[in-house]
Amino acid sequence: MPAPIVGRKFGVGDIALLDPEKIRGIKVLGISGSSRQEPGMSKSERLLMRSLDKYKILGCDTTFLRLKDLKIYDCEGNYSENPAYCTYPCQSTLKYPDDEMQKVYDAVLASDILILATPIRWNNHSALVQKFVERMNCIENQYSWFGNRMINNKVVGLIIIGHVDGMQHVAGNLLNFFAWLGFHSPEVSIASWVGENDEDTTKDWGQIERNKYTQEDLENLVSSSLVLAYGLKHAVC
C-alpha cells in the first residue's frame, strides 16, 4: 500500500552556516527586477531586502540595485549583424551618454554572490529583467566570441514571486542564462512563492510571511550561496 501523500518535508534539509570568519567580507549584490511604482510595494523586492539583511548580519558586504531606478537602453541587437559587434563595454553604453547599465556591470563584476528578484509576468520574468538579460549578452559574448571569461567563481540565486504557476519556467530560463554567463548555482538556488488562483494580491504578503517553506528556502538560499561562494574563493585548482 503506497504511503500517504503528506507534502514536502519541512526542516529536513536545513543548510548549516559557515564559521562567521569565513563569511565576513563576501560581496553580495541584490538586484530587483520589479516595476512597482514605489519602494516597498514589491513583494519580491521585500524578500530580496530581507535576504540582504541576513547577509549583512552575517558580516557580508551588501549592495542593492533597483533596475527601475536606472536609465537602461534596450539591447539594439548588434550581435545579429555580426557577433564581433557585441562588445564590452556595450555599444549602447558607448552610444548613449545617459545609459546607466555600466553601474549594473560594475556591481555584478565586483560581487561574489548575485541575488536577482523578479515577479512572474505572464509565465515569465519581468520586462526589466529581460532587458537586463539582453544587455548582459555582451558579458557572455566576451567569452563565447573573444575568449575572455569575465565571470569567474560567482554564485547566483533567485527570488521569484507571482500568482501564475510559472515559477519553474522562470527559474529554468534564468538559471540557464546565468550558467552561460559563468555563474554557479548553490544547493538551494531559489526562494519562491506562488499565490492562489483568486489572484487577490492584497493578502499576498501575509501569506508569504506565514509560508514556512518560502521562509525556509530563503534561509537556505543565503546559507548555501555562502557555502558555495566560500568554496569557490578558496578552491585549490
Phi, psi and omega per residue, in radians:
M1 nan 2.245 -3.100
P2 -1.159 2.633 3.102
A3 -1.213 2.557 3.127
P4 -1.128 2.566 3.086
I5 -1.378 2.084 -3.086
V6 -2.098 0.061 3.113
G7 1.553 -3.121 -3.112
R8 -1.144 2.413 3.099
K9 -1.293 2.367 -3.117
F10 -1.787 2.339 3.022
G11 1.480 0.004 -3.082
V12 -1.551 -0.269 -3.072
G13 -2.006 0.470 -3.118
D14 -1.060 2.377 -3.118
I15 -1.843 2.125 -3.076
A16 -1.251 2.523 3.077
L17 -1.317 2.661 3.045
L18 -1.338 2.949 2.998
D19 -0.958 2.305 -3.098
P20 -0.932 -0.563 -3.135
E21 -1.179 -0.471 3.108
K22 -1.348 -0.498 -3.085
I23 -1.442 -0.567 -2.992
R24 -0.952 2.258 3.083
G25 1.564 -0.117 3.051
I26 -1.098 2.334 -3.039
K27 -1.634 2.117 -3.096
V28 -2.050 2.231 3.077
L29 -1.949 2.200 3.023
G30 -1.871 2.229 3.111
I31 -2.083 2.173 3.086
S32 -1.680 2.194 3.112
G33 -1.815 0.307 3.133
S34 -1.416 2.597 3.106
S35 -1.855 0.231 3.132
R36 -1.026 2.602 -2.925
Q37 -1.202 -0.609 -3.045
E38 -2.240 2.574 3.040
P39 -0.984 2.438 3.135
G40 1.649 -0.310 3.121
M41 -1.328 -0.523 -3.060
S42 -1.438 2.229 3.124
K43 -1.307 -0.625 3.093
S44 -1.136 -0.666 3.124
E45 -1.212 -0.624 3.118
R46 -1.126 -0.704 3.067
L47 -1.164 -0.660 3.084
L48 -1.056 -0.804 3.137
M49 -1.103 -0.619 3.082
R50 -1.119 -0.715 3.114
S51 -1.133 -0.708 3.118
L52 -1.122 -0.615 3.063
D53 -1.091 -0.701 3.124
K54 -1.120 -0.782 3.104
Y55 -1.054 -0.739 -3.081
K56 -1.128 -0.743 3.120
I57 -1.049 -0.580 -3.122
L58 -1.413 -0.040 3.077
G59 1.742 0.169 3.114
C60 -1.415 2.748 3.012
D61 -1.602 2.110 -3.041
T62 -1.999 2.548 3.075
T63 -2.349 2.487 -3.133
F64 -2.198 2.329 3.037
L65 -2.240 2.385 3.032
R66 -1.925 1.966 -3.064
L67 -0.996 -0.599 -3.122
K68 -1.075 -0.482 -3.082
D69 -1.440 -0.113 -3.047
L70 -1.888 2.526 3.029
K71 -1.463 1.840 -3.111
I72 -2.196 2.063 3.139
Y73 -1.352 2.736 3.102
D74 -1.149 2.629 2.932
C75 -1.098 2.311 -3.083
E76 -1.740 0.210 2.971
G77 1.214 0.599 3.131
N78 -1.060 -0.529 3.120
Y79 -1.017 -0.633 -3.078
S80 -1.154 -0.483 3.090
E81 -1.380 -0.776 3.107
N82 -2.883 2.156 -3.123
P83 -0.937 -0.507 -3.136
A84 -1.211 -0.256 3.134
Y85 -1.489 -0.176 3.090
C86 -1.571 1.647 -2.961
T87 -2.032 2.907 2.931
Y88 -2.127 2.179 0.054
P89 -1.034 2.607 -3.122
C90 -1.066 2.495 3.129
Q91 -1.057 -0.572 3.106
S92 -1.225 -0.592 3.063
T93 -1.097 -0.719 -3.140
L94 -1.280 -0.553 -3.037
K95 -1.386 -0.661 -3.033
Y96 -1.963 1.923 -3.091
P97 -1.046 -0.474 -3.100
D98 -1.646 0.084 3.088
D99 -1.195 2.326 -3.067
E100 -1.945 0.274 -3.129
M101 -1.123 -0.432 -3.138
Q102 -1.079 -0.521 3.060
K103 -1.066 -0.660 3.118
V104 -1.228 -0.827 3.098
Y105 -0.950 -0.855 -3.086
D106 -1.068 -0.730 -3.115
A107 -1.186 -0.731 3.126
V108 -1.109 -0.811 -3.089
L109 -1.176 -0.455 -3.139
A110 -1.477 -0.208 -3.007
S111 -1.558 2.754 2.942
D112 -1.717 -0.593 -3.136
I113 -2.267 2.308 3.044
L114 -2.028 2.184 3.023
I115 -1.973 2.048 -3.127
L116 -1.867 2.228 3.131
A117 -1.935 2.347 3.128
T118 -2.540 2.506 2.897
P119 -1.365 2.874 3.010
I120 -1.561 2.226 3.110
R121 -2.172 1.836 3.141
W122 0.872 0.957 3.043
N123 1.211 0.331 3.138
N124 -2.547 3.066 3.058
H125 -1.298 3.036 -3.053
S126 -1.245 2.847 3.103
A127 -1.104 -0.611 3.110
L128 -1.135 -0.701 3.094
V129 -1.157 -0.660 3.109
Q130 -1.106 -0.684 3.085
K131 -1.103 -0.737 3.070
F132 -1.018 -0.812 3.138
V133 -1.012 -0.858 -3.070
E134 -1.170 -0.653 3.130
R135 -1.286 -0.393 3.079
M136 -1.357 -0.101 -3.125
N137 -1.042 -0.543 -3.139
C138 -1.151 -0.491 3.070
I139 -1.212 -0.826 3.112
E140 -1.095 -0.687 -3.080
N141 -1.209 -0.399 3.068
Q142 -1.040 -0.580 3.124
Y143 -1.522 -0.865 -3.012
S144 -1.211 -0.481 -3.105
W145 -1.886 -0.695 -3.050
F146 -1.830 -0.136 3.104
G147 1.320 0.348 -3.115
N148 -1.925 1.803 -3.132
R149 -1.393 1.931 -3.101
M150 -1.618 -0.415 3.138
I151 -1.819 1.974 -3.138
N152 -2.315 2.299 3.008
N153 0.967 0.678 3.104
K154 -1.920 2.649 -3.068
V155 -2.015 2.499 3.112
V156 -2.241 2.492 3.019
G157 -2.390 2.804 -3.056
L158 -2.205 2.543 2.925
I159 -2.119 2.133 -3.009
I160 -2.280 2.149 -3.079
I161 -2.278 2.394 3.092
G162 -3.064 -3.098 -3.128
H163 -2.078 0.075 3.016
V164 -2.111 2.495 -2.960
D165 -1.401 1.130 3.107
G166 -1.982 0.320 -3.041
M167 -1.029 -0.826 -3.095
Q168 -1.191 -0.577 3.089
H169 -1.130 -0.812 3.120
V170 -1.085 -0.819 -3.125
A171 -1.076 -0.750 -3.141
G172 -1.076 -0.785 3.117
N173 -1.061 -0.830 -3.037
L174 -1.272 -0.708 3.124
L175 -1.168 -0.582 3.038
N176 -1.103 -0.787 3.117
F177 -1.052 -0.836 -3.114
F178 -1.180 -0.535 3.071
A179 -1.120 -0.707 3.094
W180 -1.126 -0.572 3.099
L181 -1.225 -0.443 -3.132
G182 2.001 0.103 3.117
F183 -1.303 2.742 3.035
H184 -1.892 2.508 3.114
S185 -1.787 2.315 3.137
P186 -1.331 3.082 -3.127
E187 -0.982 -0.793 2.997
V188 -1.978 1.858 -3.024
S189 -1.870 -0.042 -3.041
I190 -2.409 2.287 2.878
A191 -2.000 2.255 -3.000
S192 -2.528 2.882 2.989
W193 -2.678 2.353 3.103
V194 -2.184 2.189 -3.040
G195 -1.427 3.132 -3.098
E196 -1.295 2.870 -3.116
N197 -1.196 -0.316 3.137
D198 -1.232 -0.262 3.091
E199 0.939 0.613 3.037
D200 -1.451 1.597 -3.023
T201 -1.271 -0.214 -3.120
T202 -1.178 -0.364 -3.123
K203 -1.823 0.096 -3.039
D204 -1.056 -0.861 -2.981
W205 -1.106 -0.690 3.092
G206 -1.067 -0.702 3.125
Q207 -1.212 -0.662 3.084
I208 -1.082 -0.759 -3.137
E209 -1.090 -0.619 -3.101
R210 -1.516 -0.173 -3.075
N211 -1.386 1.854 -3.039
K212 -1.172 -0.446 -3.129
Y213 -1.313 -0.723 3.079
T214 -1.073 -0.777 -3.128
Q215 -1.169 -0.673 3.087
E216 -1.122 -0.754 3.126
D217 -1.080 -0.672 -3.141
L218 -1.131 -0.754 3.095
E219 -1.067 -0.796 -3.093
N220 -1.257 -0.526 3.038
L221 -1.077 -0.795 3.116
V222 -1.097 -0.869 -3.071
S223 -1.116 -0.848 -3.052
S224 -1.237 -0.556 3.099
S225 -1.176 -0.637 3.111
L226 -1.221 -0.694 3.088
V227 -1.039 -0.808 -3.119
L228 -1.205 -0.737 -3.135
A229 -1.075 -0.745 3.113
Y230 -1.108 -0.768 3.141
G231 -1.083 -0.691 3.141
L232 -1.207 -0.660 -3.130
K233 -1.211 -0.459 -3.055
H234 -2.035 0.324 3.136
A235 -1.173 2.455 3.074
V236 -1.758 2.004 -3.083
C237 -1.663 nan nan
